[in-house]
């Protein structure tokens, strides 16, 4: 019984981090209709910034917001100087609609190459800010620690903030309008290009948070070729599609669902099947419910 509870707790913690990366992917998709495969590289670069700030300041609580700011700046830079010209061009010709998506794959490789050039064999260290030792219940240690509570709290707080932004603010309304009907939005006075950049910036901040939390919940260190970030990108994308790539709430549900299922497979079947299982789940969802868990065919969700 304790083993199953621990498995669920591990799955929920991992799934919440996948949810953040899924949110980063959904935000870009909603604002520009591009699947941003560079999100993993941006999260890695932002995490290196966080590690550098942590080394200088000694405070996780300074490093995290600075890393989020760095993620926002990096992402906005990518959108403004690279993706915007491609989007303006691909919007004119249907055959070039996949050009920006392919470009994000190239950007992922460029970001990793730059990090390799700067850091080489050096690593960044982001140790857990709180204890990662599980609480004792009835003489048994459970997979719930102060660190995991912190991770769940940060994810929940960001979800609430983003939901409020998208549902209750002019920025959220403008983001949705700019994606759904950019020409009409321009006629209504919305600065579509600026709004899209803002969407990318928010996405970068969410991805940076996912990268920092993934590191503290994992090995505590990062390198330019960290496999953890490759998995984070893949699982975040799978979670976004599972939940419904139009929906922030769906991204969270997709991340939690994926995290729990993969934790069960890891615990009771074997770690070698985890990566395969993620894609099997993705294929099954696309076959049975291609719009995702809470997606609506032909509709848009908050």
C-alpha positions in Angstrom: 0.0 0.0 0.0 2.8 2.4 0.9 4.6 1.6 -2.3 1.6 2.4 -4.4 1.0 5.7 -2.5 4.7 6.6 -2.9 4.4 5.8 -6.6 1.4 8.2 -7.0 3.2 10.9 -5.0 6.3 10.6 -7.3 4.1 10.7 -10.3 2.2 13.8 -9.2 5.5 15.6 -8.5 7.1 14.7 -11.8 3.8 15.3 -13.6 3.5 18.8 -12.2 6.9 19.7 -13.7 5.9 18.2 -17.0 2.8 20.4 -16.8 4.9 23.5 -16.6 6.8 22.5 -19.8 3.5 21.6 -21.4 2.2 25.1 -20.4 5.2 26.7 -22.1 4.5 24.8 -25.3 0.7 25.6 -25.2 1.4 29.3 -24.7 3.5 29.5 -27.8 1.0 27.4 -29.8 -1.9 29.6 -28.7 -0.2 32.8 -29.6 1.6 31.9 -32.8 0.4 28.4 -33.9 4.0 27.1 -33.6 5.1 24.0 -31.7 8.2 25.4 -29.9 10.7 22.5 -29.8 13.3 25.1 -28.7 11.5 25.3 -25.3 13.8 22.6 -23.8 17.0 24.5 -24.9 15.6 27.8 -23.5 14.8 26.1 -20.2 18.3 24.7 -20.1 19.9 28.1 -20.8 17.7 29.7 -18.2 18.6 27.1 -15.6 22.3 27.8 -16.2 21.6 31.5 -15.4 19.8 30.3 -12.3 22.8 28.2 -11.3 25.2 31.1 -11.8 23.0 33.4 -9.7 22.7 30.7 -7.0 26.5 30.3 -6.9 26.9 34.1 -6.5 24.1 34.8 -4.1 23.6 31.5 -2.3 19.9 32.0 -2.4 17.5 29.8 -4.3 14.8 32.5 -3.9 16.9 34.9 -5.8 18.0 32.4 -8.5 14.5 31.2 -9.4 13.0 34.6 -10.3 16.1 35.7 -12.1 16.1 32.4 -14.1 12.4 33.1 -14.9 13.3 36.6 -16.1 16.1 35.2 -18.2 13.8 32.6 -19.7 11.3 35.4 -20.6 14.1 37.5 -22.2 15.6 34.6 -24.1 12.2 33.5 -25.4 11.2 37.0 -26.4 14.5 37.5 -28.2 14.0 34.2 -30.2 10.5 35.3 -31.2 11.4 38.8 -32.2 14.6 38.1 -34.2 14.0 34.6 -35.6 10.4 33.5 -35.5 8.6 36.7 -36.3 10.2 37.0 -39.8 9.5 33.3 -40.5 5.9 33.6 -39.3 5.4 36.7 -41.5 6.7 34.8 -44.5 5.0 31.4 -43.8 1.7 33.1 -43.3 1.7 34.0 -47.0 2.2 30.5 -48.4 0.5 27.4 -47.1 3.4 25.2 -48.2 5.7 27.0 -45.8 3.5 26.6 -42.8 5.9 24.1 -41.2 9.0 26.4 -41.7 8.8 28.0 -38.2 8.3 24.6 -36.5 11.3 23.2 -38.2 13.2 26.4 -37.3 12.6 25.7 -33.6 14.3 22.3 -33.9 17.3 24.1 -35.5 17.2 26.7 -32.7 17.3 23.9 -30.1 20.5 22.6 -31.7 22.0 26.1 -31.8 21.2 26.8 -28.2 22.9 23.5 -27.1 25.9 24.3 -29.3 26.3 27.7 -27.7 26.0 26.3 -24.2 28.6 23.7 -25.1 30.9 26.4 -26.4 30.5 28.5 -23.2 30.5 25.8 -20.5 32.2 22.8 -22.1 32.5 20.1 -19.4 31.5 22.4 -16.6 28.2 21.9 -14.8 25.8 24.1 -13.1 24.6 23.1 -9.6 21.1 23.8 -8.2 20.8 21.9 -4.9 17.4 21.4 -3.3 16.4 24.5 -1.2 14.5 22.3 1.2 15.0 18.8 2.5 14.1 16.0 0.0 13.7 13.4 2.8 10.2 12.0 2.9 8.0 12.4 6.0 7.5 9.4 8.3 4.0 8.0 8.5 3.2 5.0 10.7 6.9 4.2 10.8 7.2 4.3 7.0 8.9 6.9 4.9 6.6 8.3 2.2 7.6 10.1 -1.0 6.4 13.4 0.2 9.0 15.8 1.4 9.3 19.6 2.0 10.9 19.8 -1.4 8.1 18.1 -3.2 5.5 20.2 -1.4 7.4 23.3 -2.5 7.4 22.1 -6.1 3.7 21.4 -6.0 3.1 24.8 -4.4 5.1 26.7 -7.1 3.3 24.9 -9.9 -0.1 25.5 -8.3 0.7 29.2 -7.8 1.8 29.6 -11.4 -1.3 27.9 -12.7 -3.5 30.2 -10.7 -1.7 33.3 -11.9 -1.7 32.2 -15.5 -5.4 31.3 -15.4 -6.2 34.7 -14.0 -4.1 36.4 -16.6 -5.8 34.5 -19.4 -9.3 34.7 -18.1 -9.5 38.1 -16.3 -7.1 40.5 -17.9 -6.8 42.5 -21.1 -3.5 40.8 -21.9 -5.1 37.4 -21.8 -7.9 38.5 -24.0 -5.5 40.1 -26.4 -3.4 36.9 -26.5 -6.4 34.8 -27.5 -7.6 37.3 -30.0 -4.2 37.8 -31.6 -3.9 34.0 -32.2 -7.5 33.4 -33.3 -8.0 36.4 -35.6 -4.8 38.4 -36.0 -6.1 40.7 -38.8 -9.3 41.5 -37.0 -7.3 42.1 -33.8 -5.1 44.6 -35.7 -8.2 46.5 -36.9 -9.4 46.5 -33.2 -6.2 48.3 -32.2 -4.3 45.3 -30.7 -0.6 45.3 -31.4 -0.5 41.7 -32.5 3.3 41.4 -32.8 3.9 42.8 -29.4 1.2 40.6 -27.8 2.8 37.5 -29.4 6.2 38.4 -28.0 4.5 38.7 -24.6 3.1 35.2 -25.0 6.6 33.9 -25.9 8.0 35.7 -22.8 5.5 34.1 -20.5 6.2 30.8 -22.1 9.9 31.2 -21.5 9.4 32.0 -17.8 7.2 28.9 -17.4 9.8 26.7 -19.1 12.6 28.2 -16.9 10.6 27.3 -13.8 10.2 23.8 -15.1 13.9 23.5 -15.7 14.9 24.7 -12.3 12.4 22.4 -10.5 13.4 19.5 -12.7 17.0 20.0 -11.7 16.3 20.3 -7.9 14.0 17.3 -8.0 16.6 15.3 -9.9 20.4 15.2 -9.8 20.8 18.7 -8.7 23.2 19.5 -11.5 23.0 20.5 -15.2 25.3 20.2 -18.2 24.9 21.4 -21.8 23.9 17.9 -22.8 21.7 17.1 -19.8 19.4 14.2 -20.8 16.9 15.3 -18.1 16.1 18.4 -20.2 15.6 16.3 -23.4 13.1 14.1 -21.4 11.5 17.2 -20.0 10.9 18.6 -23.5 9.5 15.3 -24.8 7.3 14.6 -21.8 6.1 18.2 -21.8 5.1 18.0 -25.5 3.4 14.7 -24.9 1.5 16.1 -21.9 0.4 19.1 -24.0 -1.0 16.9 -26.7 -2.7 14.5 -24.2 -4.4 17.4 -22.4 -5.4 19.3 -25.4 -2.8 21.6 -26.9 -5.3 24.5 -26.9 -5.8 24.4 -23.1 -3.7 25.5 -20.1 -5.9 23.3 -17.8 -5.5 20.5 -20.3 -1.7 20.9 -20.1 -1.8 20.4 -16.4 -4.1 17.4 -16.6 -2.0 15.9 -19.3 1.2 16.4 -17.3 -0.3 14.9 -14.1 -1.8 11.9 -16.1 1.5 11.3 -17.9 3.5 11.6 -14.7 1.4 9.1 -12.7 1.3 6.6 -15.6 5.1 6.7 -16.1 5.7 6.4 -12.4 3.6 3.3 -12.2 5.4 1.8 -15.2 8.8 2.7 -13.7 7.9 1.2 -10.3 6.1 -2.0 -11.4 7.4 -2.7 -15.0 10.8 -1.2 -15.5 12.6 2.0 -16.3 13.6 0.9 -19.8 10.0 1.2 -21.0 9.3 4.7 -19.7 10.4 6.5 -22.8 8.6 4.0 -25.1 5.4 4.2 -22.9 5.2 8.0 -23.2 5.0 7.7 -27.0 2.6 4.8 -26.8 0.3 6.9 -24.6 0.6 9.7 -27.1 -0.3 7.5 -30.1 -3.3 6.0 -28.2 -4.6 9.4 -27.3 -4.3 10.6 -30.9 -6.2 7.6 -32.1 -9.0 7.7 -29.5 -9.3 11.4 -28.7 -7.0 13.5 -30.9 -8.3 16.8 -29.4 -7.0 15.7 -26.0 -8.5 15.1 -22.6 -10.6 18.3 -22.4 -10.1 19.6 -25.9 -13.1 20.4 -28.1 -13.1 19.8 -31.9 -13.1 23.1 -33.7 -13.1 25.0 -30.4 -10.7 26.9 -28.2 -10.2 26.6 -24.5 -8.9 29.0 -21.9 
